[in-house]
Amino acid sequence: MKKLENRPARLAGKVAIITGATGGLGKGTAIAYAKAGANVVLCARRLEKLKEVAELCEAHGIETLAIQCDVMIRKDLENLVERTIKKFGRVDILVNNAISTKQGVAIMDHTEEIWKNTVTSGFEAVWHLMRLCYPHMKANGGGRIINISSGAGLIGAPGFGVYAGVKAAVHGITMVAAREWAANKITCNSIIPVFYSDLSNKLFSGEFGEQEMIRMIPLGYIGDVDKDIAPVMVFMASEDSRYMTGQLIKVDGGADIHF
């Protein structure tokens, strides 16, 4: 039998910007992209944490760029993209993951601070980064934009107020960009993941228990970032997803079937 040649790394030579890269989905995605051969640009507010993630990524033989960045500050976003281009000369993948918000607050109890932080970090930053990366992706002949959405934006989860609105809006602009930028081979998709995170832990400590959540998931467990979510993030960033755009991908163990 003829020996099969080793398949090249799925993201070899690509450059990915990942916001909120110090923990949870951001960290898991960064490491998964590094394993797949991509150079990763890590963005978050805590530089020391970024350096820790960068070391984990570099262990897979790729280059990293750790940039302290507050996505609520427009100049920080501009600096993020400028430094990426200066170091790597391109950007192929954008993962909009960062958001600063507070859940478990009724609509009438939302403060101006909660509203402003959530909208600025979760919607305006996504809008600006998509627009900042667009010309570079166009010049490279294509790209992948992956925006993190949430089931809260679909089911009207109580206590998620402005967060749910922002996540629904994010998918709205994702679909518009998918239509407008398709001619430039830039695909834009959203993903709704369900996995253990700081948010889920907060929920489980309240009235909504872990077992109740598990009973709502047909596959019977809450997702693991590295095993269940990150592989899908790699697929969405790769050439394997080239015919998919404007989609809302639910990686939730079937939870949306329950709802």
C-alpha positions in Angstrom: 0.0 0.0 0.0 1.3 3.4 -1.0 2.2 5.5 2.1 0.0 8.6 2.4 1.9 11.9 2.4 1.6 14.0 5.6 -1.1 16.6 5.1 0.2 20.2 5.6 -1.0 22.0 8.7 -4.5 23.4 8.1 -3.5 27.0 8.9 0.1 26.9 7.9 1.4 30.4 7.1 -1.8 32.2 8.1 -1.9 35.1 10.6 -4.8 35.2 13.1 -5.9 38.1 15.4 -7.7 36.8 18.5 -9.3 39.2 21.0 -9.8 38.2 24.6 -7.0 35.7 24.2 -6.0 35.2 27.9 -8.6 32.6 28.9 -11.5 30.4 27.9 -12.4 30.3 24.2 -9.8 32.9 23.3 -6.9 31.0 24.8 -8.1 27.6 23.5 -8.5 29.0 20.0 -5.1 30.6 20.0 -3.4 27.3 21.0 -5.5 25.3 18.5 -4.5 27.8 15.7 -0.9 27.5 16.7 -1.1 23.7 16.5 -2.6 24.1 13.1 0.4 26.2 12.0 -0.9 29.8 12.2 1.0 32.7 13.6 -1.2 34.3 16.3 -1.7 37.9 17.4 -3.0 37.8 21.0 -5.0 40.7 22.3 -6.2 41.4 25.8 -5.9 44.0 28.6 -3.5 41.9 30.8 -0.1 41.7 29.2 1.4 39.2 31.7 -1.4 36.7 30.9 -0.9 37.3 27.2 2.7 36.4 27.5 1.8 33.1 29.2 -0.6 32.2 26.3 2.1 33.3 23.8 4.6 30.8 25.3 2.1 28.0 25.0 1.5 28.9 21.4 5.2 29.3 20.5 5.8 25.7 21.8 4.2 24.6 18.5 6.9 26.3 16.4 4.9 29.4 15.3 5.4 33.2 15.9 3.3 35.2 18.2 2.6 38.9 18.9 1.1 39.8 22.3 -0.5 43.2 22.3 -2.0 44.8 25.4 -5.2 46.2 24.0 -8.5 47.5 25.4 -11.1 46.8 22.7 -13.2 49.7 24.0 -10.5 52.2 22.9 -10.5 52.8 19.1 -6.8 53.8 19.0 -5.9 50.4 20.7 -7.8 48.6 17.9 -6.0 50.6 15.2 -2.6 49.9 16.9 -3.5 46.2 17.0 -4.0 45.9 13.3 -1.1 48.2 12.5 1.4 46.2 14.5 0.1 43.0 13.1 0.7 44.2 9.5 4.1 45.7 10.5 5.3 42.3 11.9 3.6 39.8 9.6 2.6 41.8 6.5 -0.9 40.3 6.5 -4.0 39.2 8.4 -5.9 36.2 7.3 -8.2 35.4 10.3 -10.0 37.6 12.8 -11.7 36.2 15.8 -13.8 38.7 17.7 -14.1 37.1 21.1 -13.6 39.9 23.7 -16.6 41.4 25.6 -16.9 43.3 28.9 -20.3 42.9 30.4 -22.3 41.8 33.5 -25.0 39.1 33.3 -27.8 38.3 35.8 -29.1 41.9 35.7 -32.7 42.7 34.9 -33.3 45.2 32.1 -34.6 47.8 34.5 -31.5 47.4 36.7 -29.0 48.0 33.9 -26.7 50.9 34.6 -25.2 53.2 32.1 -21.9 51.6 32.8 -23.1 48.1 32.0 -24.8 49.4 28.8 -21.8 51.3 27.6 -19.2 48.6 28.4 -21.2 45.9 26.7 -22.1 47.8 23.6 -18.6 49.3 23.2 -16.7 46.1 23.7 -19.1 43.6 22.3 -20.5 45.4 19.3 -18.5 48.6 18.4 -15.1 46.8 18.7 -16.4 44.0 16.4 -17.6 46.6 13.9 -14.3 48.5 14.0 -12.0 45.5 13.8 -13.9 44.0 10.9 -13.5 47.3 9.0 -9.9 47.6 10.0 -9.0 44.1 8.8 -11.0 44.2 5.6 -8.6 46.0 3.3 -5.7 43.8 4.3 -7.8 40.6 3.8 -8.9 42.0 0.4 -5.3 42.7 -0.6 -4.4 39.1 0.3 -7.1 37.6 -1.8 -9.4 36.6 1.0 -9.9 35.9 4.7 -11.9 34.5 7.6 -13.9 36.5 10.1 -15.3 34.6 13.0 -17.5 36.4 15.5 -18.5 34.9 18.8 -22.3 35.0 19.4 -24.4 33.6 22.2 -27.6 31.6 22.6 -28.8 34.5 24.9 -29.3 36.5 21.7 -31.7 33.9 20.4 -33.8 32.9 23.3 -34.1 36.1 25.3 -32.5 34.7 28.4 -33.6 36.7 31.5 -30.8 38.7 33.1 -28.9 39.0 29.8 -30.5 42.2 28.6 -28.0 44.3 26.6 -25.6 41.3 26.3 -28.3 39.4 24.4 -29.0 42.4 22.2 -25.4 42.9 21.4 -24.9 39.3 20.5 -27.9 39.3 18.2 -26.6 42.5 16.6 -23.2 41.0 16.0 -24.7 38.2 13.9 -26.7 40.9 12.0 -23.5 42.7 10.9 -21.9 39.3 10.2 -24.5 38.5 7.7 -24.3 41.9 6.0 -20.5 41.6 5.7 -20.8 38.1 4.4 -22.9 39.5 1.5 -20.8 42.6 0.9 -17.4 41.0 1.1 -18.0 37.7 -0.6 -16.7 39.0 -3.9 -13.3 39.5 -2.1 -13.4 35.9 -0.9 -13.8 37.0 2.7 -16.1 34.8 4.6 -17.9 36.0 7.8 -19.6 33.6 10.2 -20.8 33.5 13.8 -20.5 30.7 16.3 -22.6 30.0 19.4 -20.5 27.7 21.7 -21.6 26.1 25.0 -18.6 25.2 27.2 -17.3 25.5 30.8 -16.3 29.1 31.4 -16.3 31.9 34.0 -19.8 32.7 32.8 -21.1 29.2 33.2 -19.6 28.8 36.6 -21.4 32.0 37.7 -24.7 30.6 36.4 -24.2 27.3 38.2 -23.5 29.1 41.5 -27.0 30.6 41.3 -30.5 29.2 40.9 -29.6 27.7 37.6 -27.6 24.6 38.4 -25.1 22.6 36.4 -27.2 19.5 36.3 -30.2 21.5 35.0 -28.0 22.8 32.2 -26.8 19.3 31.3 -30.4 18.0 31.2 -31.1 20.5 28.5 -28.2 19.3 26.3 -29.1 16.1 24.3 -25.4 15.0 24.1 -25.4 15.0 27.9 -22.5 17.2 28.8 -21.2 20.8 28.8 -18.6 21.3 26.1 -14.8 21.4 26.6 -13.0 24.3 24.9 -10.1 22.3 23.7 -11.9 19.1 22.7 -15.3 20.4 21.5 -15.1 24.0 20.5 -11.5 24.8 19.3 -11.6 22.1 16.5 -14.6 23.9 15.0 -12.8 27.2 15.3 -10.0 25.7 13.3 -12.4 24.4 10.6 -14.0 27.8 10.4 -10.6 29.5 9.9 -9.4 27.0 7.3 -9.9 26.5 3.6 -12.2 23.6 4.4 -14.9 26.2 5.2 -14.4 28.2 2.0 -18.0 27.6 0.9 -19.6 28.7 4.2 -20.5 32.3 4.9 -23.1 34.3 6.7 -23.9 31.3 9.0 -24.6 31.0 12.7 -22.9 27.8 13.8 -24.2 26.3 17.0 -21.6 24.1 18.8 -23.8 23.4 21.9 -24.4 19.7 22.1 -27.8 20.2 20.7 -29.0 22.6 23.4 -30.8 24.7 20.8 -33.1 21.7 20.1 -34.4 22.0 23.6 -35.2 25.7 23.2 
